[in-house]
Amino acid sequence: MSKVDSLQASVEKAELKVEKCKGTIERHKKALDKKVQKVIKEVGLDLTGKSKEEIDELREPYRTTDHSWTIYEVIGKLDDIKGATKKLGEAEHVLNNWKEKLSLEIEKNRFLEGDDIPQVIKDFLEQWKQKAYEWHIKRYNDYLELKEELHKKEREARIECINTYKDAYERYLDENGEAKDLSDHTLANVYPRSIMNTFLEERELDWKSIQSRLNSFAGKTILYMASIYDESKRLAWLEKALEQEKKSKMLDLINRINAVTGSIIDAEDLRISEVGNLNGIITGEKANAKVETIGAGGWNIQCFHYRTLVNEIK
């Protein structure tokens, strides 16, 4: 589902909420009319259009009679209408917010997909997206390998602990006095735990240390990918996430260029270098600008990224 589709769904949901609130108000109004008619019939008072304060004042002579509750039911229904009207206002506010977000997203997409953005900038960011996609796939596979490697080291450390502290773990030894061929579940629950926990912590192979290392290596995107077990869904999510980020980067770059040059008149001198950087000159409505891109990447960087400088040519 695209962001526009998601926002449209939110708008439709909010519209249903508004209609529901309107329906609730109408039901309360019909119930109010019945209660007003009941007061007219039983008490002889016409409370049509009266405020709570006015009705409460008219009710005063009847407080010690059975009619008091009949009149009070009208007040209660007015409160119901007031509460429902407040909820309607809140629902309409939410609806307007979703409509505004949808309108902005549609306009943003129209701008990004139109001819106002030089093709070279679109190509540059599409190349960034492809690099980022490939990086995340590799990083995800490396994450799985690291996870398996740490699991293996943890298992080996647990067996080593049993063989080191044989008196404490005698029940886990075979007839030769060595650790039995234990399942992962059994190894994870050996007793006493204190000796094992200390042994693992000293080697940074306890659960907390392993998770910290995995989280640091992976980052939020890779960790979320790891939570999606179906490969096709995982790759589809990554594609969608990077496409959205590409659009955000494009909008940011265009806004920064326009802040210097005004509307772009000519970008013929803007080029993508052999290493994938966007460099060159942009001719604008109010000024010309030099665009220079500095790319970066590496094992200790969460993903290939770049920094684009936009400076006015004096």
ZIPETA-V112150 format. One line per field, one symbol per residue. phi: phi as a letter, one per 20 degrees, with the letter a starting at -180 (. if undefined). psi: psi as a letter, one per 20 degrees, with the letter a starting at -180 (. if undefined). A space follows every 10 residues. Layout:
phi: ???
psi: ???
This chain:
phi: .fffffffff ffffffffff ffffffffff fffffffffg fednddegmf egfffffffg fdfedffgfg ffffffffff ffffffffff ffffffffff ffffffffff ffeeefeggf fffgffffgf ffffffffff ffffffffff ffffffffff fffedfffdg feeefemdgf eefgffffcf cffgffffgf ffdldfgfff fffffffenf ffffgfedff ffffffffgf fffffgffff fffffffffe emffebcfee cdffeneecq ddedfdadce dcddebaqfe dgagbbcdec cfef
psi: prhggghhhh ghghhhgghg gghgggghgg hgghhghggg ghhjpojpjq rggghhghhg ijhjrhighg hhhgghhhhg ggghhghggg hhggghghhg ggghgghghg ghiajhpphh gggghhhggg ghghghgghg hhghgggggh gghgghhggh gghhmhhhkh ijqaijjqpr nqrhgghikq pqhggggggg hhjljrgggg hgggghggrg ghhhhhiohp ghhghggggg ghgghghghg gggghhghhg ibppgpkhjp qprhjjqoqa ppprhirqqp pppoqqrrhj phqprrpppo ppo.
